[in-house]
Amino acid sequence: MGAEVLSLEAGGPSVELDPLPRSTTSPIEKVYAFWLAGMSCDGCSISVTGASEPSVEDLLLGTIPGVPRVILYHPVLNSEAGEEFVYNFELAAQGRLDAPYVVIMEGSAVDDSLIKGNGYWVGLGARDGGNEDGRSVISVMEWVDRLAPGAAAMIAIGTCATWGGVPAAIGNPTGAMGLMDYLGKDYRSAFGLPVINIPGCAPVGDNFTEVVAMLLHFLQGTGPLPEFDALGRPAWQFRDTVHNRCVRGGYYEEGLFAKKYGDPECLVELGCWGPVVQCNIVERGALRHHGGCMNQGGICIGCTMPGFPDKFTPFYKEPPGATLSTPTSKNVGKIIRFLRNVSRVHQNRETHWDKVGDTPSGWALQRKGDPLFGRFADFFYRKLQYHQAVKPGRSLPVTQFRDGFEVANKKRDDAGGLEDAEGEMKWGYARRRAKLEREKQGFEA
């Protein structure tokens, strides 16, 4: 079958996509996944194993309809070890596999050119020769060099693999960098894909497995290529800022800021970078829709961003931009809070309570009537609310009963019955008891 070329916009120049030639009657049954660990704390692996939409188990067992089964080679999760484990990587590098493969990089890539003589920063496996024991460690970067050209996709998971992260902080000795920085701007996989980046320290596990499932659909030919932004991030996951989805965002709008950890208000003054950081952890949660930095009272330190960590330090200090935006928010927020409070007080009362000028709640002190300002505000509020709109009730001719009929409740309201009611007669129980008493007296008479 001839290679069909697809062209699409993916947050930048058009990318030529050359699907792997295969028989139209033989869909892909499996895809190999080779997990490489660079300068890593293994936090990304831990995060992914907790994913649920879909779960790693779903991908490995092939239980997702239309998605080929994933055969994963992970240095921690696999039961194989030593030469038996590395042999699978060798088969992939030599192009001897019977199905496509993807490479997943966790942890920073490193600059082996900084090493004088033989050596490595981080390795995987060994080969004969080189050292006193007759073996030499294979650098992880050598595996990247050999596997990248034939990979259907190169996926960087976590901020270390995407942008360099903590290992690439200023002053590091390894020349640590993101996978995209290592492979360069012109890299394309065997399917014509640039490096795919799923940042986070640690990333949301569901972000990763969701993208993998969608890529498998693409490799299978049963779905389109997911949308990625100009930096290779899943666009739908990293389009919005933390602040856009934050559970505390409304406090910022009203100019209310936390003074200490544990306060419910916006955390910007405590050092939160949420207004400028692209991340969906508040919306999606860290694990099974639970957790997430701001949800649990923590600040955002920008761990998904390319500038992390250097451009976000010192942590726990108010961001420079807040010097202007925070006072502006406080001043505007006072007006917003005042207007919203007027609306809240108005909407926090039944229309019946307005008529009788009282509230039947036994949980608070009774409010005997409205202050003059409250009645004034209510009057104009209703004017604005029903301007060029239909008021509730049967005020229009088409909604009225025929033959001049009207319900008793409306007749009583028009006669001012409840507005003139006193004491307990404002409430339904007392009126019903009074009715029963009248009927009893009439019956006895």
Secondary structure, 3 states (H helix, E strand, C coil): CCCCCEEECCCCCCEEECCCCCCCCCCCCEEEEEEEECECCCHHHHHHHCCCCCCHHHHHHCCCCCCCEEEEECCCCCCCCHHHHHHHHHHHHCCCCCCCEEEEEECEECCHHHCCCCCCCCEEEEEECCCCCCEEEEEHHHHHHHHHHHCCEEEEECHHHHHCCHHHCCCCCCCCECHHHHHCCCCCCCCCCCCEEECCCCCCHHHHHHHHHHHHHHHHCCCCCCCECCCCCEHHHHCCEHHHHCCCHHHHHCCCECCCCCCCCECHHHCCCHHHCECCHHHHCCECCECCCHHHCCCCCCCCCCCCCHHHCCCCCCCCCHHHHHHHHHHHHHHHHHHHHHHHHHHCCCHHHHHHCCCCCCCCCCCCCCCHHHHHHHHHHHHHHCCCCCCCCCCCHHHCCHHHCCCHHHHHHHCCCCCCCCHHHHCHHHHHHHHHHHHHHHHHC
